[in-house]
Amino acid sequence: MIRLRVNLQKAVEVENYALAAELRDEINKLEAESLAASANALVYENIQYAFCLGQKGRHKVFVYSGVICGMDPVCCISSSLRESACIDKLTRGSNQPFYQVLVDVHVDPDLLVAYVPEENLLAPDGPNKGRFDHPYLSFLFYGMDAAGDFIPIKQLREKYNRPRHEVPPIDEDA
């Protein structure tokens, strides 16, 4: 941007107004794109997710169980994949949070990670400390909390700018 402004100034000084107009238009275009990107970033920064990193859930349609290991504020897959997955036919379409979900290998050994729209995820009714196995669990999570959800490692929380969410154990002596 600085180089464009310097070149604009030089073009005006040598009275090359055609080049100056092109550079001015390029600067205006870049400034507009930058402003739009900043506005989008603010919107996405404040998005409210219904699920937390490490939270267990169940797919509403395919009924497999999984653990949230990542999240996007909107659908971030290519347009060809969106078409094949019929994303536009969803109630909320592609403009809703999407989650990367580790799929329990006992439920579906061929599907390790799924990309699931928020409207297709169901949270468990209560604590779920049942068996859940996946080869990536030990890399992404410390262990399980009292609700049966997994505690994400620091790097995962920092990547998604999410706080540590953990249900403490219930003191049965109290």
Buried (B, 14 or more C-beta within 10 A) or exposed (E): EEEBEEBBEEBBEEEEEEBBEBBBEBBEEEEEEEEEEEEEEEEEEEEEBBBBBBBBBBBEEBEBBBBBBBBBBBBEBEEEEBEEBEBEEBEEBBEBBBBBBBBBBEBBEEBEBBBBBBBBBEBBEEBBEEEBEBEEBEEBBBEBBEBBBBBBBEEBBEEBEBEBBBEEEEEEEE
